[in-house]
Amino acid sequence: MTAEGADLQLADALEQRAEGHRLAGHPAEAAEDLRAAAARYEKQEDAVGAERVRERLAALAG
């Protein structure tokens, strides 16, 4: 697997973990994971992924 592919997989995993934190009532941890996922997507120039995560982060902030 290329480093690029690994970064995108990690971003996806962080998004999934953030959802688990959100469902468990841990918004700070969810936000931390979403920020990390956004950074990974931005590093890979995945604008769609980064925007999706930013929207989830904004919704979490309420």
Sequence and secondary structure as in RCSB ss.txt:
>XXXX:A:sequence
MTAEGADLQLADALEQRAEGHRLAGHPAEAAEDLRAAAARYEKQEDAVGAERVRERLAALAG
>XXXX:A:secstr
  HHHHHHHHHHHHHHHHHHHHHTT HHHHHHHHHHHHHHHHHTT HHHHHHHHHHHHHHH 
